[in-house]
Amino acid sequence: MKNVSKQPIDEWIERHEKEPDVVAKEKADRFLKVIELKTPDRIPVAGVAGDFLCSYTGITWYDLSYELDKIPSAVLKFLHDFPSDWGVVFAPMMLEGFILALAFADFPDFSNVIRFLTGPVHDILKDRWSQWAGREIPPTYHPQFRGGEFMRPEEYKKLIENPVEFIHSTILPRACPGLGKPGTA
């Protein structure tokens, strides 16, 4: 029988499978030491993918934003080929939607979830502050924040008087026409 030496990635995977709790604790300790400005056993690596994930695995930003069934195999390939201490992969991609979190501040279970926009949420809300791959921009482009003016300077007094009401009645209808007018279905 031929003696095949193991590749470093094979040893890494094998250890993760045999000792997941030990490995997880080592990784957490590594990051904690860095946060506490102490010296870890080695420099931790966080696997942030984004554009590189797309170019490396051959999927598009449209796939990451809308074709969710294509994501697992791409992420697994990326994490297999680029092992890290903290596998952070932005899939599906999300853009800031903090105004929605403020609008639903009275409902913390929901406001924490709606904080970031995904492609399907963009389609539903028809938000005017972002552009998405395969929608307003080409399928290979990273989702874009385009901003916009959804409040006028003379309206600041109304915002200060009642922020949640102002966001509901003024900003959201301007920024997210897909929501309709307050009080409608």
Secondary structure, 3 states (H helix, E strand, C coil): CCCCCCCHHHHHHHHHHHCHHHHHHHHHHHHHHHHCCCCCCCCCCECCCCHHHHHHHCCCHHHHHHCHHHHHHHHHHHHHHCCCCECCCCCCCCEECHHHHHHCCCCHHHHCCCCEECHHHHHHHCCCCEECECCCECCCCCCEECCCCCCCHHHHHHHHHCHHHHHHHHHHHHHCHHHCCCCCC
